Amino acid sequence: MATHKSALKRVKQSEKKRQRNKAAMSAMKTLIKKVHTSMEGKDPKVASEHLKTATAYIDKIADKKIIHKNKASRLVSRLTAKVNRASK
């Protein structure tokens, strides 16, 4: 365990950041699952609405550097392609 005051502070900060990142990743996964389940419902409007919110959230956490920008781009691209295929 850390003994210096600055090291103790860094441990606290790291834990806060880990919890925040974990929550953001969990929310992202939930939004992606909503897109997938709405595609099964055969309603393209609902799927496109869920896609819009998921895309916005993915871009938001990529801006905060929780996930890499290329991963965000890849996720958005794949989701969009799946929704487009399902709506045709």
Number of C-alpha atoms within 10 A of each C-alpha: 6 10 7 9 8 10 12 13 11 13 13 12 11 12 11 12 13 13 11 13 17 13 12 18 16 12 15 18 14 13 20 22 14 16 24 17 13 20 23 11 10 12 12 17 12 15 23 18 13 22 23 16 14 24 21 13 18 26 19 15 18 17 13 11 11 18 17 14 16 10 13 19 15 12 17 20 12 11 18 18 12 14 19 14 10 14 14 6
